[in-house]
Amino acid sequence: MKISDKALELIVRDVLDGMEELAIHEGLKSGANGLEIIAVEPADPATDDAPVTSARVLEFPLTKT
């Protein structure tokens, strides 16, 4: 059975949407009850004064409500 390119694109989009919803659901389901702080350490002073030269912004599409 041959699947057209458009049909394959729609299938992949559906799968990605499902994976996104699953990730959001699992993220909301988990809680901070099991969170344990192992250590708190000061920042490295050698890199603390280094200027930030660039940043990359990652944009995500709006989630379904």
mmCIF file as gemmi writes it, N, C-alpha and C atoms, coordinates in Angstrom:
data_model
loop_
_atom_site.group_PDB
_atom_site.id
_atom_site.type_symbol
_atom_site.label_atom_id
_atom_site.label_alt_id
_atom_site.label_comp_id
_atom_site.label_asym_id
_atom_site.label_entity_id
_atom_site.label_seq_id
_atom_site.pdbx_PDB_ins_code
_atom_site.Cartn_x
_atom_site.Cartn_y
_atom_site.Cartn_z
_atom_site.occupancy
_atom_site.B_iso_or_equiv
_atom_site.pdbx_formal_charge
_atom_site.auth_seq_id
_atom_site.auth_asym_id
_atom_site.pdbx_PDB_model_num
ATOM 1 N N . MET Axp A 1 ? 0.843 -1.164 0 1 0 ? 1 A 1
ATOM 2 C CA . MET Axp A 1 ? 0 0 0 1 0 ? 1 A 1
ATOM 3 C C . MET Axp A 1 ? 0.896 1.237 0 1 0 ? 1 A 1
ATOM 4 N N . LYS Axp A 2 ? 0.664 2.125 -0.938 1 0 ? 2 A 1
ATOM 5 C CA . LYS Axp A 2 ? 1.46 3.34 -1.044 1 0 ? 2 A 1
ATOM 6 C C . LYS Axp A 2 ? 0.723 4.485 -0.355 1 0 ? 2 A 1
ATOM 7 N N . ILE Axp A 3 ? 1.46 5.219 0.47 1 0 ? 3 A 1
ATOM 8 C CA . ILE Axp A 3 ? 0.901 6.363 1.17 1 0 ? 3 A 1
ATOM 9 C C . ILE Axp A 3 ? 1.453 7.619 0.512 1 0 ? 3 A 1
ATOM 10 N N . SER Axp A 4 ? 0.576 8.535 0.191 1 0 ? 4 A 1
ATOM 11 C CA . SER Axp A 4 ? 1.017 9.767 -0.465 1 0 ? 4 A 1
ATOM 12 C C . SER Axp A 4 ? 1.819 10.627 0.507 1 0 ? 4 A 1
ATOM 13 N N . ASP Axp A 5 ? 2.576 11.545 -0.045 1 0 ? 5 A 1
ATOM 14 C CA . ASP Axp A 5 ? 3.395 12.423 0.793 1 0 ? 5 A 1
ATOM 15 C C . ASP Axp A 5 ? 2.533 13.248 1.755 1 0 ? 5 A 1
ATOM 16 N N . LYS Axp A 6 ? 1.404 13.734 1.284 1 0 ? 6 A 1
ATOM 17 C CA . LYS Axp A 6 ? 0.514 14.546 2.129 1 0 ? 6 A 1
ATOM 18 C C . LYS Axp A 6 ? -0.061 13.706 3.268 1 0 ? 6 A 1
ATOM 19 N N . ALA Axp A 7 ? -0.474 12.487 2.962 1 0 ? 7 A 1
ATOM 20 C CA . ALA Axp A 7 ? -1.017 11.601 3.998 1 0 ? 7 A 1
ATOM 21 C C . ALA Axp A 7 ? 0.057 11.268 5.032 1 0 ? 7 A 1
ATOM 22 N N . LEU Axp A 8 ? 1.276 11.028 4.559 1 0 ? 8 A 1
ATOM 23 C CA . LEU Axp A 8 ? 2.372 10.726 5.481 1 0 ? 8 A 1
ATOM 24 C C . LEU Axp A 8 ? 2.675 11.932 6.366 1 0 ? 8 A 1
ATOM 25 N N . GLU Axp A 9 ? 2.618 13.12 5.798 1 0 ? 9 A 1
ATOM 26 C CA . GLU Axp A 9 ? 2.833 14.331 6.588 1 0 ? 9 A 1
ATOM 27 C C . GLU Axp A 9 ? 1.771 14.467 7.672 1 0 ? 9 A 1
ATOM 28 N N . LEU Axp A 10 ? 0.518 14.202 7.332 1 0 ? 10 A 1
ATOM 29 C CA . LEU Axp A 10 ? -0.559 14.297 8.317 1 0 ? 10 A 1
ATOM 30 C C . LEU Axp A 10 ? -0.394 13.253 9.422 1 0 ? 10 A 1
ATOM 31 N N . ILE Axp A 11 ? 0.043 12.059 9.05 1 0 ? 11 A 1
ATOM 32 C CA . ILE Axp A 11 ? 0.273 11.002 10.046 1 0 ? 11 A 1
ATOM 33 C C . ILE Axp A 11 ? 1.376 11.424 11.004 1 0 ? 11 A 1
ATOM 34 N N . VAL Axp A 12 ? 2.465 11.948 10.46 1 0 ? 12 A 1
ATOM 35 C CA . VAL Axp A 12 ? 3.586 12.378 11.306 1 0 ? 12 A 1
ATOM 36 C C . VAL Axp A 12 ? 3.164 13.526 12.216 1 0 ? 12 A 1
ATOM 37 N N . ARG Axp A 13 ? 2.383 14.462 11.69 1 0 ? 13 A 1
ATOM 38 C CA . ARG Axp A 13 ? 1.897 15.568 12.52 1 0 ? 13 A 1
ATOM 39 C C . ARG Axp A 13 ? 1.018 15.05 13.662 1 0 ? 13 A 1
ATOM 40 N N . ASP Axp A 14 ? 0.147 14.079 13.371 1 0 ? 14 A 1
ATOM 41 C CA . ASP Axp A 14 ? -0.698 13.498 14.419 1 0 ? 14 A 1
ATOM 42 C C . ASP Axp A 14 ? 0.139 12.817 15.491 1 0 ? 14 A 1
ATOM 43 N N . VAL Axp A 15 ? 1.166 12.089 15.058 1 0 ? 15 A 1
ATOM 44 C CA . VAL Axp A 15 ? 2.034 11.401 16.02 1 0 ? 15 A 1
ATOM 45 C C . VAL Axp A 15 ? 2.767 12.415 16.894 1 0 ? 15 A 1
ATOM 46 N N . LEU Axp A 16 ? 3.292 13.471 16.281 1 0 ? 16 A 1
ATOM 47 C CA . LEU Axp A 16 ? 3.996 14.501 17.053 1 0 ? 16 A 1
ATOM 48 C C . LEU Axp A 16 ? 3.058 15.22 18.023 1 0 ? 16 A 1
ATOM 49 N N . ASP Axp A 17 ? 1.827 15.486 17.598 1 0 ? 17 A 1
ATOM 50 C CA . ASP Axp A 17 ? 0.847 16.094 18.494 1 0 ? 17 A 1
ATOM 51 C C . ASP Axp A 17 ? 0.566 15.188 19.69 1 0 ? 17 A 1
ATOM 52 N N . GLY Axp A 18 ? 0.441 13.894 19.419 1 0 ? 18 A 1
ATOM 53 C CA . GLY Axp A 18 ? 0.206 12.938 20.499 1 0 ? 18 A 1
ATOM 54 C C . GLY Axp A 18 ? 1.378 12.872 21.452 1 0 ? 18 A 1
ATOM 55 N N . MET Axp A 19 ? 2.6 12.905 20.915 1 0 ? 19 A 1
ATOM 56 C CA . MET Axp A 19 ? 3.791 12.882 21.764 1 0 ? 19 A 1
ATOM 57 C C . MET Axp A 19 ? 3.881 14.146 22.618 1 0 ? 19 A 1
ATOM 58 N N . GLU Axp A 20 ? 3.497 15.291 22.031 1 0 ? 20 A 1
ATOM 59 C CA . GLU Axp A 20 ? 3.51 16.545 22.782 1 0 ? 20 A 1
ATOM 60 C C . GLU Axp A 20 ? 2.511 16.495 23.925 1 0 ? 20 A 1
ATOM 61 N N . GLU Axp A 21 ? 1.319 16.009 23.651 1 0 ? 21 A 1
ATOM 62 C CA . GLU Axp A 21 ? 0.303 15.915 24.705 1 0 ? 21 A 1
ATOM 63 C C . GLU Axp A 21 ? 0.724 14.938 25.795 1 0 ? 21 A 1
ATOM 64 N N . LEU Axp A 22 ? 1.352 13.825 25.413 1 0 ? 22 A 1
ATOM 65 C CA . LEU Axp A 22 ? 1.831 12.859 26.395 1 0 ? 22 A 1
ATOM 66 C C . LEU Axp A 22 ? 2.917 13.479 27.277 1 0 ? 22 A 1
ATOM 67 N N . ALA Axp A 23 ? 3.842 14.22 26.671 1 0 ? 23 A 1
ATOM 68 C CA . ALA Axp A 23 ? 4.913 14.862 27.435 1 0 ? 23 A 1
ATOM 69 C C . ALA Axp A 23 ? 4.344 15.899 28.397 1 0 ? 23 A 1
ATOM 70 N N . ILE Axp A 24 ? 3.372 16.678 27.932 1 0 ? 24 A 1
ATOM 71 C CA . ILE Axp A 24 ? 2.747 17.679 28.807 1 0 ? 24 A 1
ATOM 72 C C . ILE Axp A 24 ? 2.009 16.996 29.956 1 0 ? 24 A 1
ATOM 73 N N . HIS Axp A 25 ? 1.273 15.934 29.636 1 0 ? 25 A 1
ATOM 74 C CA . HIS Axp A 25 ? 0.534 15.2 30.671 1 0 ? 25 A 1
ATOM 75 C C . HIS Axp A 25 ? 1.485 14.621 31.716 1 0 ? 25 A 1
ATOM 76 N N . GLU Axp A 26 ? 2.56 13.998 31.276 1 0 ? 26 A 1
ATOM 77 C CA . GLU Axp A 26 ? 3.509 13.405 32.214 1 0 ? 26 A 1
ATOM 78 C C . GLU Axp A 26 ? 4.198 14.486 33.04 1 0 ? 26 A 1
ATOM 79 N N . GLY Axp A 27 ? 4.486 15.629 32.415 1 0 ? 27 A 1
ATOM 80 C CA . GLY Axp A 27 ? 5.119 16.716 33.151 1 0 ? 27 A 1
ATOM 81 C C . GLY Axp A 27 ? 4.217 17.284 34.22 1 0 ? 27 A 1
ATOM 82 N N . LEU Axp A 28 ? 2.937 17.387 33.917 1 0 ? 28 A 1
ATOM 83 C CA . LEU Axp A 28 ? 1.99 17.917 34.901 1 0 ? 28 A 1
ATOM 84 C C . LEU Axp A 28 ? 1.687 16.9 35.99 1 0 ? 28 A 1
ATOM 85 N N . LYS Axp A 29 ? 1.747 15.623 35.63 1 0 ? 29 A 1
ATOM 86 C CA . LYS Axp A 29 ? 1.445 14.562 36.584 1 0 ? 29 A 1
ATOM 87 C C . LYS Axp A 29 ? 2.535 14.443 37.649 1 0 ? 29 A 1
ATOM 88 N N . SER Axp A 30 ? 3.771 14.675 37.25 1 0 ? 30 A 1
ATOM 89 C CA . SER Axp A 30 ? 4.865 14.541 38.209 1 0 ? 30 A 1
ATOM 90 C C . SER Axp A 30 ? 4.839 15.717 39.175 1 0 ? 30 A 1
ATOM 91 N N . GLY Axp A 31 ? 5.317 15.494 40.342 1 0 ? 31 A 1
ATOM 92 C CA . GLY Axp A 31 ? 5.33 16.549 41.35 1 0 ? 31 A 1
ATOM 93 C C . GLY Axp A 31 ? 6.734 16.74 41.888 1 0 ? 31 A 1
ATOM 94 N N . ALA Axp A 32 ? 6.897 17.716 42.719 1 0 ? 32 A 1
ATOM 95 C CA . ALA Axp A 32 ? 8.201 17.977 43.313 1 0 ? 32 A 1
ATOM 96 C C . ALA Axp A 32 ? 8.361 17.249 44.645 1 0 ? 32 A 1
ATOM 97 N N . ASN Axp A 33 ? 7.47 16.319 44.935 1 0 ? 33 A 1
ATOM 98 C CA . ASN Axp A 33 ? 7.53 15.607 46.217 1 0 ? 33 A 1
ATOM 99 C C . ASN Axp A 33 ? 8.8 14.781 46.354 1 0 ? 33 A 1
ATOM 100 N N . GLY Axp A 34 ? 9.305 14.267 45.25 1 0 ? 34 A 1
ATOM 101 C CA . GLY Axp A 34 ? 10.497 13.435 45.305 1 0 ? 34 A 1
ATOM 102 C C . GLY Axp A 34 ? 11.77 14.195 45.003 1 0 ? 34 A 1
ATOM 103 N N . LEU Axp A 35 ? 11.682 15.517 44.931 1 0 ? 35 A 1
ATOM 104 C CA . LEU Axp A 35 ? 12.847 16.326 44.597 1 0 ? 35 A 1
ATOM 105 C C . LEU Axp A 35 ? 13.76 16.445 45.808 1 0 ? 35 A 1
ATOM 106 N N . GLU Axp A 36 ? 15.022 16.17 45.594 1 0 ? 36 A 1
ATOM 107 C CA . GLU Axp A 36 ? 15.988 16.258 46.67 1 0 ? 36 A 1
ATOM 108 C C . GLU Axp A 36 ? 17.156 17.136 46.212 1 0 ? 36 A 1
ATOM 109 N N . ILE Axp A 37 ? 17.495 18.155 47.006 1 0 ? 37 A 1
ATOM 110 C CA . ILE Axp A 37 ? 18.622 19.017 46.68 1 0 ? 37 A 1
ATOM 111 C C . ILE Axp A 37 ? 19.885 18.334 47.182 1 0 ? 37 A 1
ATOM 112 N N . ILE Axp A 38 ? 20.799 18.061 46.265 1 0 ? 38 A 1
ATOM 113 C CA . ILE Axp A 38 ? 22.023 17.355 46.634 1 0 ? 38 A 1
ATOM 114 C C . ILE Axp A 38 ? 23.058 18.328 47.188 1 0 ? 38 A 1
ATOM 115 N N . ALA Axp A 39 ? 23.263 19.467 46.501 1 0 ? 39 A 1
ATOM 116 C CA . ALA Axp A 39 ? 24.263 20.431 46.958 1 0 ? 39 A 1
ATOM 117 C C . ALA Axp A 39 ? 23.948 21.802 46.382 1 0 ? 39 A 1
ATOM 118 N N . VAL Axp A 40 ? 24.371 22.819 47.091 1 0 ? 40 A 1
ATOM 119 C CA . VAL Axp A 40 ? 24.284 24.189 46.598 1 0 ? 40 A 1
ATOM 120 C C . VAL Axp A 40 ? 25.705 24.743 46.64 1 0 ? 40 A 1
ATOM 121 N N . GLU Axp A 41 ? 26.217 25.13 45.47 1 0 ? 41 A 1
ATOM 122 C CA . GLU Axp A 41 ? 27.594 25.606 45.389 1 0 ? 41 A 1
ATOM 123 C C . GLU Axp A 41 ? 27.622 26.982 44.738 1 0 ? 41 A 1
ATOM 124 N N . PRO Axp A 42 ? 28.57 27.825 45.124 1 0 ? 42 A 1
ATOM 125 C CA . PRO Axp A 42 ? 28.676 29.134 44.483 1 0 ? 42 A 1
ATOM 126 C C . PRO Axp A 42 ? 29.137 28.998 43.035 1 0 ? 42 A 1
ATOM 127 N N . ALA Axp A 43 ? 28.81 30.007 42.236 1 0 ? 43 A 1
ATOM 128 C CA . ALA Axp A 43 ? 29.229 29.997 40.839 1 0 ? 43 A 1
ATOM 129 C C . ALA Axp A 43 ? 30.733 30.152 40.751 1 0 ? 43 A 1
ATOM 130 N N . ASP Axp A 44 ? 31.294 29.647 39.666 1 0 ? 44 A 1
ATOM 131 C CA . ASP Axp A 44 ? 32.727 29.76 39.421 1 0 ? 44 A 1
ATOM 132 C C . ASP Axp A 44 ? 33.054 31.231 39.134 1 0 ? 44 A 1
ATOM 133 N N . PRO Axp A 45 ? 33.868 31.894 39.954 1 0 ? 45 A 1
ATOM 134 C CA . PRO Axp A 45 ? 34.139 33.323 39.74 1 0 ? 45 A 1
ATOM 135 C C . PRO Axp A 45 ? 34.864 33.606 38.426 1 0 ? 45 A 1
ATOM 136 N N . ALA Axp A 46 ? 35.587 32.646 37.891 1 0 ? 46 A 1
ATOM 137 C CA . ALA Axp A 46 ? 36.307 32.875 36.632 1 0 ? 46 A 1
ATOM 138 C C . ALA Axp A 46 ? 35.328 33.053 35.472 1 0 ? 46 A 1
ATOM 139 N N . THR Axp A 47 ? 34.205 32.353 35.486 1 0 ? 47 A 1
ATOM 140 C CA . THR Axp A 47 ? 33.239 32.462 34.393 1 0 ? 47 A 1
ATOM 141 C C . THR Axp A 47 ? 32.079 33.381 34.741 1 0 ? 47 A 1
ATOM 142 N N . ASP Axp A 48 ? 31.986 33.781 36.011 1 0 ? 48 A 1
ATOM 143 C CA . ASP Axp A 48 ? 30.867 34.615 36.442 1 0 ? 48 A 1
ATOM 144 C C . ASP Axp A 48 ? 30.901 36.001 35.797 1 0 ? 48 A 1
ATOM 145 N N . ASP Axp A 49 ? 32.089 36.558 35.544 1 0 ? 49 A 1
ATOM 146 C CA . ASP Axp A 49 ? 32.211 37.888 34.971 1 0 ? 49 A 1
ATOM 147 C C . ASP Axp A 49 ? 32.233 37.883 33.45 1 0 ? 49 A 1
ATOM 148 N N . ALA Axp A 50 ? 32.221 36.727 32.837 1 0 ? 50 A 1
ATOM 149 C CA . ALA Axp A 50 ? 32.271 36.649 31.381 1 0 ? 50 A 1
ATOM 150 C C . ALA Axp A 50 ? 30.958 37.174 30.795 1 0 ? 50 A 1
ATOM 151 N N . PRO Axp A 51 ? 31.033 38.077 29.815 1 0 ? 51 A 1
ATOM 152 C CA . PRO Axp A 51 ? 29.801 38.626 29.226 1 0 ? 51 A 1
ATOM 153 C C . PRO Axp A 51 ? 29.078 37.595 28.364 1 0 ? 51 A 1
ATOM 154 N N . VAL Axp A 52 ? 27.785 37.705 28.349 1 0 ? 52 A 1
ATOM 155 C CA . VAL Axp A 52 ? 26.967 36.838 27.491 1 0 ? 52 A 1
ATOM 156 C C . VAL Axp A 52 ? 26.921 37.497 26.123 1 0 ? 52 A 1
ATOM 157 N N . THR Axp A 53 ? 27.401 36.792 25.109 1 0 ? 53 A 1
ATOM 158 C CA . THR Axp A 53 ? 27.489 37.4 23.782 1 0 ? 53 A 1
ATOM 159 C C . THR Axp A 53 ? 26.295 37.087 22.904 1 0 ? 53 A 1
ATOM 160 N N . SER Axp A 54 ? 25.644 35.965 23.139 1 0 ? 54 A 1
ATOM 161 C CA . SER Axp A 54 ? 24.486 35.632 22.318 1 0 ? 54 A 1
ATOM 162 C C . SER Axp A 54 ? 23.573 34.683 23.079 1 0 ? 54 A 1
ATOM 163 N N . ALA Axp A 55 ? 22.339 34.656 22.644 1 0 ? 55 A 1
ATOM 164 C CA . ALA Axp A 55 ? 21.361 33.743 23.227 1 0 ? 55 A 1
ATOM 165 C C . ALA Axp A 55 ? 20.465 33.244 22.111 1 0 ? 55 A 1
ATOM 166 N N . ARG Axp A 56 ? 19.982 32.06 22.261 1 0 ? 56 A 1
ATOM 167 C CA . ARG Axp A 56 ? 19.099 31.473 21.273 1 0 ? 56 A 1
ATOM 168 C C . ARG Axp A 56 ? 17.738 31.256 21.904 1 0 ? 56 A 1
ATOM 169 N N . VAL Axp A 57 ? 16.704 31.795 21.302 1 0 ? 57 A 1
ATOM 170 C CA . VAL Axp A 57 ? 15.351 31.671 21.821 1 0 ? 57 A 1
ATOM 171 C C . VAL Axp A 57 ? 14.655 30.536 21.089 1 0 ? 57 A 1
ATOM 172 N N . LEU Axp A 58 ? 14.142 29.599 21.835 1 0 ? 58 A 1
ATOM 173 C CA . LEU Axp A 58 ? 13.395 28.485 21.256 1 0 ? 58 A 1
ATOM 174 C C . LEU Axp A 58 ? 11.924 28.788 21.381 1 0 ? 58 A 1
ATOM 175 N N . GLU Axp A 59 ? 11.225 28.77 20.271 1 0 ? 59 A 1
ATOM 176 C CA . GLU Axp A 59 ? 9.788 29.046 20.291 1 0 ? 59 A 1
ATOM 177 C C . GLU Axp A 59 ? 9.028 27.743 20.077 1 0 ? 59 A 1
ATOM 178 N N . PHE Axp A 60 ? 7.98 27.559 20.86 1 0 ? 60 A 1
ATOM 179 C CA . PHE Axp A 60 ? 7.13 26.381 20.747 1 0 ? 60 A 1
ATOM 180 C C . PHE Axp A 60 ? 5.731 26.828 20.356 1 0 ? 60 A 1
ATOM 181 N N . PRO Axp A 61 ? 5.059 26.034 19.551 1 0 ? 61 A 1
ATOM 182 C CA . PRO Axp A 61 ? 3.688 26.413 19.177 1 0 ? 61 A 1
ATOM 183 C C . PRO Axp A 61 ? 2.782 26.352 20.402 1 0 ? 61 A 1
ATOM 184 N N . LEU Axp A 62 ? 1.693 27.09 20.32 1 0 ? 62 A 1
ATOM 185 C CA . LEU Axp A 62 ? 0.736 27.076 21.424 1 0 ? 62 A 1
ATOM 186 C C . LEU Axp A 62 ? 0.211 25.673 21.642 1 0 ? 62 A 1
ATOM 187 N N . THR Axp A 63 ? 0.002 25.317 22.89 1 0 ? 63 A 1
ATOM 188 C CA . THR Axp A 63 ? -0.52 23.979 23.197 1 0 ? 63 A 1
ATOM 189 C C . THR Axp A 63 ? -2.027 23.969 23.028 1 0 ? 63 A 1
ATOM 190 N N . LYS Axp A 64 ? -2.554 22.799 22.786 1 0 ? 64 A 1
ATOM 191 C CA . LYS Axp A 64 ? -3.998 22.647 22.638 1 0 ? 64 A 1
ATOM 192 C C . LYS Axp A 64 ? -4.655 22.742 24.003 1 0 ? 64 A 1
ATOM 193 N N . THR Axp A 65 ? -5.796 23.383 24.056 1 0 ? 65 A 1
ATOM 194 C CA . THR Axp A 65 ? -6.522 23.461 25.328 1 0 ? 65 A 1
ATOM 195 C C . THR Axp A 65 ? -7.831 22.731 25.228 1 0 ? 65 A 1
